[in-house]
Amino acid sequence: MTDKTTVKTLLILGASGDLTGRLLLPGLAGLLATGRAAGLRLVGAGSDPWTPDQWRKRVDGAFAAAASKADATGKKSLTAVAGSTSYHQVDVTADGPLADLLGQLEGPVAIYFALPPHISQKACEVLRREQLPTGTRLVMEKPFGSGEESARELNKTLATLVPEDHVHRVDHFLGKATVLNILGLRFANRFLEPVWNRNHIEKVEIVFDEDLALEGRARYYDGAGALRDMIQSHLLQVLALLALDAPATLHERDLRDAIATVLRASTVKAPYAKSTRRARYSAGTLGGRAVPDYTAEEGVDAARNTETLAEVEVSVDNWRWQGVPFILRSGKAIGRKRKEAVITFRPVPHLPTGFSGVDSPNQLRIGFGPDVLELDVDVNGPGDIFSLDRASLVAELNAPDLLPYGEVLEGILTGDPLLSVRGDTAEDCWRIVEPVLRSWSRGTVPLESYDAGSAGPAGWPANGDA
């Protein structure tokens, strides 16, 4: 049974790093501003020799925006956490210092590894179960390992420290609102389920195109690329939510079992020159500003052939989805930001002679940020009553009241692993993409080029509107 004991102390390893300042602390501030994390103590640790004033300045800066919008209770929580926080210079890979720090903290403690994966692995290897306060939770950032084997080894290491339901493998892309919006749409509407299968759906596209370039993240991104960074983790999870059979409950075990079942049935089939594409942006204009060629960005090693746009066709080999392509695409420096899932239905088997105007199948679009539902339908008129026009039924879905990392942290602090990726699923995601990565490393799939600010290479079917 999942331990719902509330965390007393949040320990961030890598507290002086970019992830902490840009995402973790603002997410925590939003959560505190709601009054839902009262009594928490925040502790930062890192390799940099920061003074208490440096750390306090970072925390205060991240909390300021949330404080300006918070009510009295929220302001009190923000002030209390900022006033009691501390920073410690620690070599987390050395045997002893991290355990000594943990021994000083009130448990339960959530240890957030805001560190490169290989450093997180070393930090876990020097810890022992008896050194952890009772109820400790371990929070791991993506990518979880560098492949299926390393993910399996990391899972084994974590299992020696805490139970599986005390491990949170973060997927900030899938906030609680997004997950429940998809599940509510699918399973609360009787008219959808009978057509949610290979007999009525032609293809499913899941797209996350960003109108941002590298933005100074070469140190991480150039070693990852679009396939590892987005598709291997986030987009495969969206695929699973769209493809799973109805779970009995929304309890984390039922839902994560259903997700795991779908991913075990999923593969990218060879030849990969047909089922996958990759490309890298060249110089162009994005949002009115000039963007250099990717290989000219500081910190990029051109010899790595890192892709900034990836597209793979995933097959879900089960009764419901056999033969339906799931096309997953993610790219940087694309002219139009696009974050959505598009379900394209098969054409009607016969349109009575006399009607005109239908030139494309019906589509259902589920937008991610903003969360919007759009259903295309064909209706008569106006004008010629025999001419069918495309109309869109649009609804705004439930919007989250927290930033993505605020939702992640709330699940961690309350012991709810619903939004975290289970160990076997993390391994399966690597199993799905590793053959593609090996094929790409051999050059069997060409690395195409596209101008920054464009829709992608000419001829890619998922460019622009799906």
C-alpha positions as CSV (number, residue, x, y, z in Angstrom):
1,M,0.0,0.0,0.0
2,T,1.3,3.5,-0.9
3,D,2.7,5.5,2.0
4,K,0.7,8.8,2.2
5,T,2.9,10.2,5.0
6,T,3.6,13.9,4.3
7,V,7.2,14.8,3.6
8,K,8.7,17.1,6.3
9,T,11.9,18.0,4.4
10,L,12.6,18.6,0.7
11,L,16.3,18.1,0.0
12,I,17.4,19.3,-3.5
13,L,20.7,18.0,-4.7
14,G,22.0,20.2,-7.4
15,A,20.5,23.2,-5.7
16,S,22.8,25.7,-7.5
17,G,22.0,24.3,-10.9
18,D,19.7,25.6,-13.7
19,L,16.9,23.1,-13.1
20,T,16.5,24.2,-9.5
21,G,16.4,27.9,-10.3
22,R,14.3,27.7,-13.5
23,L,11.7,25.1,-12.6
24,L,11.9,23.5,-9.2
25,L,11.8,26.6,-7.0
26,P,9.1,28.4,-9.0
27,G,7.0,25.2,-8.9
28,L,7.5,24.9,-5.2
29,A,6.6,28.5,-4.7
30,G,3.3,28.0,-6.5
31,L,2.5,25.0,-4.4
32,L,3.3,26.9,-1.1
33,A,1.2,29.8,-2.3
34,T,-1.9,27.6,-2.2
35,G,-1.2,26.7,1.4
36,R,-1.0,23.0,0.5
37,A,2.5,22.4,1.7
38,A,2.5,24.0,5.2
39,G,5.3,23.0,7.6
40,L,7.8,22.0,4.9
41,R,11.5,22.6,5.3
42,L,13.6,23.3,2.2
43,V,17.3,22.3,2.2
44,G,19.6,22.8,-0.8
45,A,22.9,21.0,-1.4
46,G,25.4,21.3,-4.2
47,S,29.0,21.2,-5.2
48,D,29.3,25.0,-5.5
49,P,30.6,26.9,-2.5
50,W,27.5,29.1,-2.1
51,T,27.1,31.3,1.0
52,P,23.8,31.3,2.9
53,D,23.0,34.7,1.3
54,Q,23.5,33.4,-2.2
55,W,21.0,30.5,-1.6
56,R,18.5,32.8,0.2
57,K,18.7,35.2,-2.7
58,R,17.9,32.4,-5.2
59,V,14.9,31.2,-3.0
60,D,13.6,34.7,-2.5
61,G,13.8,35.5,-6.2
62,A,11.9,32.4,-7.1
63,F,9.2,33.0,-4.4
64,A,8.6,36.6,-5.2
65,A,6.1,36.2,-8.0
66,A,4.0,33.6,-6.2
67,A,4.0,35.8,-3.0
68,S,2.5,38.7,-4.9
69,K,-0.5,36.6,-5.8
70,A,-0.9,34.6,-2.7
71,D,-3.5,35.1,0.1
72,A,-2.4,35.5,3.7
73,T,-2.0,31.7,4.3
74,G,0.1,31.3,1.2
75,K,2.3,34.3,2.0
76,K,2.8,32.8,5.5
77,S,3.9,29.5,4.0
78,L,6.3,31.1,1.6
79,T,7.8,33.3,4.3
80,A,8.2,30.3,6.7
81,V,10.0,28.2,4.1
82,A,12.2,31.0,2.9
83,G,13.1,31.9,6.4
84,S,14.2,28.4,7.5
85,T,15.9,27.2,4.4
86,S,19.6,26.3,4.3
87,Y,22.3,25.4,1.8
88,H,25.2,22.9,2.2
89,Q,28.2,22.3,0.0
90,V,28.3,18.5,-0.4
91,D,30.1,16.1,-2.7
92,V,27.2,13.7,-3.2
93,T,29.3,11.1,-4.9
94,A,31.7,10.7,-1.9
95,D,30.9,8.0,0.7
96,G,29.7,9.8,3.8
97,P,28.9,13.5,3.3
98,L,25.4,13.0,1.9
99,A,24.5,10.4,4.6
100,D,25.8,12.8,7.3
101,L,23.5,15.6,5.9
102,L,20.5,13.3,5.9
103,G,21.1,12.3,9.5
104,Q,20.6,16.0,10.4
105,L,17.2,16.3,8.7
106,E,13.7,15.7,10.0
107,G,12.0,12.8,8.1
108,P,10.3,11.9,6.0
109,V,12.7,13.4,3.5
110,A,12.2,13.7,-0.2
111,I,15.6,13.7,-1.9
112,Y,15.3,15.4,-5.3
113,F,18.2,14.5,-7.6
114,A,18.4,17.6,-9.8
115,L,21.6,16.3,-11.2
116,P,23.0,14.6,-14.4
117,P,21.9,10.9,-14.6
118,H,25.4,9.5,-14.0
119,I,25.9,11.7,-10.9
120,S,22.5,10.6,-9.6
121,Q,23.5,7.0,-10.1
122,K,26.8,7.5,-8.2
123,A,25.0,9.3,-5.4
124,C,22.6,6.4,-4.9
125,E,25.4,3.9,-5.0
126,V,27.1,5.4,-2.0
127,L,24.0,5.4,0.1
128,R,22.7,2.6,2.3
129,R,19.1,1.9,3.4
130,E,19.9,2.4,7.1
131,Q,21.3,5.8,6.4
132,L,18.0,7.1,5.1
133,P,15.4,8.6,7.4
134,T,12.2,6.6,7.7
135,G,9.8,7.2,4.8
136,T,12.5,8.7,2.5
137,R,11.4,9.3,-1.1
138,L,13.9,9.4,-4.0
139,V,13.0,11.7,-6.9
140,M,14.8,11.1,-10.2
141,E,14.8,13.4,-13.1
142,K,14.7,12.3,-16.8
143,P,16.4,10.8,-18.6
144,F,16.2,7.8,-16.3
145,G,19.4,6.0,-17.3
146,S,20.9,6.2,-20.7
147,G,19.4,3.0,-22.1
148,E,17.4,-0.1,-21.1
149,E,20.4,-1.8,-19.3
150,S,21.4,1.3,-17.4
151,A,17.8,2.0,-16.4
152,R,17.6,-1.6,-15.1
153,E,20.8,-1.2,-13.1
154,L,19.6,2.1,-11.6
155,N,16.3,0.4,-10.7
156,K,18.2,-2.3,-8.9
157,T,20.2,0.3,-7.0
158,L,17.1,2.2,-6.0
159,A,15.4,-1.0,-4.8
160,T,18.1,-1.5,-2.3
161,L,17.3,1.8,-0.7
162,V,13.5,2.3,-0.7
163,P,10.3,0.5,-1.9
164,E,9.2,1.1,-5.5
165,D,6.3,3.3,-4.4
166,H,8.8,5.6,-2.7
167,V,10.6,6.2,-6.0
168,H,9.3,9.1,-8.1
169,R,10.6,9.2,-11.7
170,V,9.6,12.6,-12.8
171,D,7.6,13.3,-15.9
172,H,6.7,16.9,-15.6
173,F,5.1,16.9,-19.1
174,L,2.1,14.9,-17.7
175,G,0.5,17.0,-15.1
176,K,-2.4,15.7,-13.1
177,A,-4.9,17.8,-15.1
178,T,-3.6,16.5,-18.4
179,V,-3.8,12.9,-17.3
180,L,-7.3,13.2,-15.9
181,N,-8.5,15.3,-18.9
182,I,-7.5,12.5,-21.3
183,L,-9.0,9.7,-19.1
184,G,-12.2,11.7,-18.4
185,L,-12.7,12.4,-22.2
186,R,-12.1,8.7,-23.1
187,F,-14.1,6.9,-20.4
188,A,-16.9,9.3,-19.4
189,N,-18.3,9.6,-22.9
190,R,-20.3,6.5,-24.1
191,F,-20.1,7.7,-27.7
192,L,-16.3,7.6,-27.9
193,E,-15.4,4.1,-26.7
194,P,-17.2,2.2,-29.5
195,V,-15.1,4.0,-32.1
196,W,-11.8,4.2,-30.1
197,N,-10.1,1.3,-32.0
198,R,-8.5,0.2,-35.3
199,N,-11.9,-0.1,-37.0
200,H,-12.6,3.6,-36.8
201,I,-9.3,5.4,-36.2
202,E,-6.9,5.8,-39.1
203,K,-3.9,7.2,-37.2
204,V,-2.9,9.0,-34.0
205,E,-0.3,11.8,-34.0
206,I,1.3,13.2,-30.8
207,V,3.2,16.4,-31.5
208,F,5.4,18.6,-29.3
209,D,6.9,21.2,-31.5
210,E,8.7,24.1,-29.7
211,D,9.2,27.6,-31.0
212,L,12.4,27.7,-28.9
213,A,16.0,26.9,-30.1
214,L,18.7,25.5,-27.9
215,E,18.5,28.4,-25.4
216,G,21.9,27.7,-23.8
217,R,21.1,24.0,-23.0
218,A,23.8,22.4,-25.1
219,R,25.5,20.7,-22.2
220,Y,22.4,18.5,-21.7
221,Y,20.6,18.6,-25.1
222,D,23.6,17.9,-27.4
223,G,24.1,14.6,-25.6
224,A,20.4,13.7,-25.8
225,G,18.6,15.0,-28.8
226,A,14.8,15.1,-29.5
227,L,14.3,11.3,-29.5
228,R,15.8,10.8,-26.0
229,D,14.6,14.1,-24.6
230,M,11.0,14.1,-25.5
231,I,9.8,11.0,-27.3
232,Q,11.5,8.3,-25.2
233,S,9.9,9.7,-22.0
234,H,7.1,12.2,-22.4
235,L,5.4,11.3,-25.7
236,L,5.4,7.6,-25.1
237,Q,3.5,8.3,-21.8
238,V,0.9,10.3,-23.8
239,L,0.6,7.4,-26.3
240,A,-0.1,5.0,-23.4
241,L,-2.9,7.2,-22.0
242,L,-4.6,7.5,-25.4
243,A,-4.2,3.7,-26.1
244,L,-4.9,2.0,-22.8
245,D,-8.0,0.0,-21.9
246,A,-10.1,1.4,-19.1
247,P,-8.6,0.9,-15.7
248,A,-10.9,-0.2,-12.9
249,T,-9.9,2.8,-10.8
250,L,-7.7,5.9,-10.9
251,H,-5.6,4.4,-8.1
252,E,-1.9,4.5,-9.2
253,R,-1.5,0.7,-9.3
254,D,-4.5,0.2,-11.7
255,L,-3.6,3.1,-13.9
256,R,0.2,2.3,-14.1
257,D,-0.6,-1.3,-14.8
258,A,-2.7,-0.2,-17.8
259,I,0.1,2.1,-19.0
260,A,2.7,-0.7,-18.7
261,T,0.5,-3.1,-20.6
262,V,0.3,-0.7,-23.6
263,L,4.0,0.0,-23.7
264,R,4.9,-3.7,-23.5
265,A,2.9,-4.0,-26.8
266,S,4.6,-1.1,-28.4
267,T,7.5,-1.2,-30.9
268,V,9.1,0.8,-33.7
269,K,9.4,-1.6,-36.6
270,A,12.3,-1.8,-39.0
271,P,13.3,-0.7,-41.6
272,Y,13.9,2.5,-39.6
273,A,14.5,4.5,-42.8
274,K,10.7,4.1,-43.3
275,S,9.4,4.2,-39.8
276,T,11.5,7.1,-38.5
277,R,12.9,10.5,-39.5
278,R,15.4,12.9,-38.0
279,A,16.6,16.4,-38.8
280,R,18.6,19.3,-37.4
281,Y,17.9,23.0,-37.7
282,S,20.1,25.3,-39.6
283,A,20.3,29.1,-39.4
284,G,17.0,31.0,-39.7
285,T,14.7,33.4,-38.0
286,L,12.5,32.5,-35.1
287,G,10.1,35.0,-33.5
288,G,11.8,37.9,-35.2
289,R,15.3,37.0,-34.0
290,A,18.1,35.4,-35.9
291,V,19.0,31.9,-34.8
292,P,22.4,30.4,-35.7
293,D,22.9,27.0,-37.2
294,Y,22.6,24.3,-34.5
295,T,26.2,23.3,-35.0
296,A,27.3,26.9,-34.4
297,E,25.7,27.0,-30.9
298,E,28.1,27.2,-28.0
299,G,28.8,23.8,-26.5
300,V,27.6,21.8,-29.5
301,D,29.8,19.0,-31.0
302,A,28.7,18.7,-34.6
303,A,30.3,15.2,-34.9
304,R,27.5,13.9,-32.6
305,N,24.9,14.4,-35.3
306,T,22.4,15.3,-32.6
307,E,18.8,15.6,-34.0
308,T,16.7,18.6,-33.0
309,L,13.6,17.1,-34.7
310,A,12.5,13.5,-34.5
311,E,9.5,11.5,-35.8
312,V,8.9,7.9,-35.2
313,E,5.9,5.6,-36.0
314,V,5.1,3.3,-33.1
315,S,3.0,0.2,-33.6
316,V,0.8,-1.0,-30.7
317,D,0.5,-4.7,-31.3
318,N,-2.7,-5.6,-29.6
319,W,-6.3,-6.3,-30.6
320,R,-7.5,-2.7,-30.3
321,W,-4.7,-1.0,-32.2
322,Q,-3.2,-3.4,-34.7
323,G,-2.4,-1.6,-37.9
324,V,-3.0,1.9,-36.5
325,P,0.2,4.1,-36.7
326,F,1.0,6.2,-33.7
327,I,3.2,9.0,-35.0
328,L,5.3,10.7,-32.3
329,R,7.1,13.9,-33.2
330,S,9.0,16.5,-31.3
331,G,11.3,19.3,-32.5
332,K,13.0,22.6,-31.6
333,A,13.1,25.9,-33.5
334,I,9.9,25.2,-35.3
335,G,8.0,28.3,-36.6
336,R,4.7,27.4,-35.0
337,K,4.5,26.0,-31.5
338,R,2.3,22.9,-31.5
339,K,1.5,20.7,-28.5
340,E,-1.3,18.4,-29.2
341,A,-2.6,14.9,-29.9
342,V,-4.6,14.5,-33.1
343,I,-6.8,11.5,-33.7
344,T,-7.8,11.1,-37.3
345,F,-10.9,8.9,-38.0
346,R,-11.4,6.8,-41.0
347,P,-13.5,8.2,-43.8
348,V,-17.2,7.3,-43.9
349,P,-17.7,4.1,-46.0
350,H,-20.1,5.8,-48.3
351,L,-21.4,9.4,-48.7
352,P,-24.8,9.5,-50.4
353,T,-24.4,10.8,-54.0
354,G,-25.4,14.4,-54.2
355,F,-23.4,15.7,-51.2
356,S,-20.2,17.6,-51.9
357,G,-17.5,19.4,-49.9
358,V,-16.0,16.6,-47.8
359,D,-12.3,16.4,-48.5
360,S,-10.7,15.2,-45.3
361,P,-11.6,12.8,-42.5
362,N,-12.9,14.0,-39.1
363,Q,-10.3,14.8,-36.4
364,L,-10.3,15.1,-32.7
365,R,-7.6,17.3,-31.3
366,I,-6.5,17.4,-27.6
367,G,-4.3,20.4,-26.9
368,F,-1.6,20.4,-24.1
369,G,-1.1,23.9,-22.8
370,P,-3.6,25.4,-23.2
371,D,-5.7,22.3,-22.6
372,V,-8.3,22.5,-25.4
373,L,-10.6,19.9,-27.0
374,E,-11.5,20.4,-30.7
375,L,-13.7,18.0,-32.7
376,D,-14.1,18.6,-36.5
377,V,-17.5,17.7,-37.9
378,D,-19.1,18.1,-41.3
379,V,-22.4,20.0,-41.4
380,N,-24.7,21.3,-44.2
381,G,-24.4,24.8,-45.4
382,P,-24.5,27.7,-45.0
383,G,-25.4,28.5,-48.6
384,D,-25.8,25.4,-50.7
385,I,-27.6,22.9,-48.5
386,F,-25.9,20.0,-50.4
387,S,-22.4,21.3,-49.7
388,L,-20.9,20.0,-46.5
389,D,-18.7,22.5,-44.6
390,R,-16.2,21.7,-41.8
391,A,-17.2,23.0,-38.4
392,S,-15.3,22.7,-35.1
393,L,-16.7,22.0,-31.7
394,V,-14.3,23.5,-29.2
395,A,-14.2,23.1,-25.4
396,E,-11.7,24.3,-22.8
397,L,-10.5,21.5,-20.6
398,N,-9.7,21.8,-16.9
399,A,-6.6,24.0,-16.4
400,P,-4.2,23.2,-13.7
401,D,-3.8,25.7,-10.8
402,L,-0.1,24.8,-10.4
403,L,3.0,24.9,-12.7
404,P,4.0,21.5,-14.0
405,Y,6.7,21.1,-11.3
406,G,4.3,22.3,-8.7
407,E,2.0,19.3,-9.5
408,V,5.0,17.0,-9.5
409,L,6.2,18.2,-6.1
410,E,2.7,18.0,-4.6
411,G,2.6,14.3,-5.6
412,I,6.1,13.8,-4.1
413,L,5.3,15.5,-0.8
414,T,2.0,13.7,-0.3
415,G,3.3,10.3,-1.3
416,D,1.1,10.0,-4.5
417,P,3.1,8.3,-7.2
418,L,0.3,8.7,-9.8
419,L,2.3,11.1,-12.0
420,S,5.7,9.3,-11.7
421,V,6.9,6.6,-14.1
422,R,7.1,3.1,-12.7
423,G,10.4,1.2,-12.9
424,D,9.4,-1.4,-15.5
425,T,7.8,1.3,-17.7
426,A,11.0,3.4,-17.6
427,E,12.9,0.3,-18.9
428,D,10.3,-0.4,-21.6
429,C,10.5,3.2,-23.0
430,W,14.2,2.6,-23.6
431,R,13.5,-0.8,-25.2
432,I,11.2,0.9,-27.7
433,V,13.6,3.6,-28.8
434,E,17.1,1.9,-28.4
435,P,17.0,0.0,-31.8
436,V,16.2,3.3,-33.5
437,L,19.1,5.1,-31.7
438,R,21.5,2.3,-32.8
439,S,20.2,2.5,-36.4
440,W,20.7,6.3,-36.4
441,S,24.2,6.0,-35.0
442,R,25.1,3.8,-38.0
443,G,23.8,6.4,-40.4
444,T,21.0,4.2,-41.8
445,V,18.5,7.1,-41.5
446,P,19.7,10.4,-43.0
447,L,20.0,13.5,-40.9
448,E,18.0,16.0,-42.8
449,S,18.0,19.8,-42.4
450,Y,15.4,22.5,-41.9
451,D,15.6,26.3,-41.4
452,A,15.0,27.5,-37.9
453,G,11.5,29.1,-37.9
454,S,10.2,26.8,-40.6
455,A,7.8,23.9,-40.2
456,G,10.5,21.3,-40.7
457,P,12.1,19.6,-43.7
458,A,10.0,19.7,-46.9
459,G,7.9,16.7,-47.4
460,W,7.5,15.6,-43.8
461,P,3.8,14.7,-43.5
462,A,3.3,16.0,-40.0
463,N,4.5,19.5,-40.9
464,G,1.9,22.2,-40.2
465,D,-1.6,21.1,-39.6
466,A,-2.0,17.3,-39.2
